[in-house]
């Protein structure tokens, strides 16, 4: 978790994530929320209201194809 630079974090908002990263975050008690279209402030409002969806393993990226699209 060196990317977090030792900061106390209990949640992140991301547009995409791999299964390994999601598992590591969840093992540390960090929830990964799935960003939706809109601004950062709109996504923050959704997380505060409990309406931003959590990422699940079946939504994670399994690698990228030749066109850089996610393979789910």
C-alpha positions in Angstrom: 0.0 0.0 0.0 2.9 2.3 -0.7 0.7 4.4 -3.1 -1.3 5.6 -0.1 1.9 6.9 1.6 0.9 5.7 5.1 -2.3 7.7 5.1 -5.4 6.4 6.9 -7.9 5.6 4.1 -11.1 3.7 4.4 -12.5 4.2 0.9 -11.4 5.1 -2.6 -13.4 6.0 -5.8 -12.0 4.6 -9.0 -13.2 4.2 -12.6 -11.7 0.8 -12.9 -9.6 -1.7 -10.9 -8.1 -5.1 -11.2 -9.0 -8.1 -9.0 -5.7 -8.2 -7.3 -5.8 -4.6 -6.3 -9.4 -4.9 -5.1 -8.5 -7.9 -3.0 -5.6 -6.1 -1.4 -7.6 -3.0 -0.6 -10.5 -5.0 0.8 -8.1 -7.1 2.9 -6.9 -3.8 4.5 -10.5 -2.7 5.1 -10.5 -0.2 2.3 -13.7 -0.2 0.2 -13.4 0.6 -3.5 -16.4 2.5 -4.9 -17.1 2.7 -8.6 -17.0 6.2 -10.1 -20.0 7.2 -12.1 -20.2 9.8 -14.9 -20.1 13.3 -13.4 -17.7 15.5 -11.4 -15.6 14.5 -8.4 -18.0 16.5 -6.2 -21.0 14.7 -7.6 -19.3 11.3 -6.9 -18.4 12.5 -3.4 -22.0 13.5 -2.8 -23.1 10.0 -3.9 -20.6 8.3 -1.6 -21.8 10.4 1.3 -25.4 9.6 0.6 -24.7 5.9 0.3 -25.6 5.8 -3.4 -22.2 5.2 -5.0 -21.9 1.5 -6.0 -19.1 -0.7 -4.5 -16.8 -2.5 -6.9 -17.2 -6.3 -6.8 -14.8 -8.9 -8.1 -17.1 -9.7 -11.1 -16.7 -6.0 -12.2 -12.9 -5.9 -12.1 -10.5 -5.7 -15.1 -9.0 -9.1 -16.2 -6.5 -7.5 -18.5 -6.5 -5.4 -21.7 -6.9 -6.6 -25.2 -5.1 -5.3 -28.3 -7.3 -2.1 -28.4 -6.7 -1.4 -24.7 -10.2 -2.3 -23.8 -10.9 -4.2 -20.6 -11.5 -7.9 -20.8 -14.1 -8.8 -18.2 
